[in-house]
Amino acid sequence: MNREETMIEQKVTYTLQTGDKFIIIKDVPARVCVESGERFFSPETVEKLQEIVWLERKPAKIIEAPVYAFAA
């Protein structure tokens, strides 16, 4: 099976941490490797993601999430 056969078109959730802020972008089109789960985005999709993050658009919703410290 070659690499092209292991890729599927799928909508994914893209997450990014910038400083102490997390950004979640839903329904992002990507090509996903069925073997490794690695995601590949088209140049147009990357530009749109950068625009959303840099222009700090009004989010569709805001969520709260607990934060835990990992202690040995």
C-alpha positions in Angstrom: 0.0 0.0 0.0 1.5 3.3 -1.0 1.3 6.5 1.0 -1.5 8.0 -1.2 -3.7 5.0 -0.4 -3.3 5.4 3.4 -4.6 9.1 3.3 -8.2 10.0 3.9 -10.0 13.3 3.8 -11.4 14.2 7.2 -12.6 17.1 9.3 -10.4 17.4 12.4 -10.1 19.6 15.5 -7.0 21.9 15.4 -5.6 23.0 18.8 -2.9 25.6 19.5 -1.4 27.0 22.7 -0.2 30.5 22.6 1.1 31.8 26.0 -1.4 30.7 28.6 -4.3 30.7 26.0 -5.6 27.6 24.2 -7.3 28.0 20.8 -9.5 25.2 19.4 -10.7 25.3 15.8 -13.3 22.7 14.8 -14.1 21.1 11.5 -10.8 21.8 9.8 -10.3 19.9 6.5 -7.2 17.7 6.5 -5.7 14.6 4.9 -5.1 12.1 7.7 -2.9 9.1 7.5 -4.9 6.0 8.6 -1.8 4.3 9.8 -0.1 7.0 11.9 -2.9 9.6 12.5 -0.6 12.3 11.1 -2.5 15.2 9.7 -1.7 17.3 6.6 -3.2 20.6 5.8 -3.4 22.4 2.4 -1.6 25.7 2.1 -5.1 27.4 1.9 -6.2 25.8 5.1 -3.0 26.8 6.9 -3.6 30.4 5.7 -7.1 30.3 7.0 -5.9 28.9 10.4 -3.3 31.7 10.7 -6.0 34.3 9.9 -8.3 33.0 12.6 -5.5 32.9 15.2 -3.8 36.2 14.3 -6.9 38.3 13.8 -8.4 37.0 17.0 -11.9 36.7 15.5 -14.9 36.4 17.9 -15.1 32.7 18.8 -18.2 30.7 18.2 -18.2 29.8 22.0 -15.8 29.9 25.0 -15.3 26.9 27.2 -13.6 26.4 30.6 -11.3 23.5 31.3 -9.6 22.3 34.5 -5.8 22.5 34.7 -3.9 19.9 36.8 -0.3 19.8 37.8 1.6 16.6 37.1 3.3 15.7 40.3 5.5 12.6 40.8 
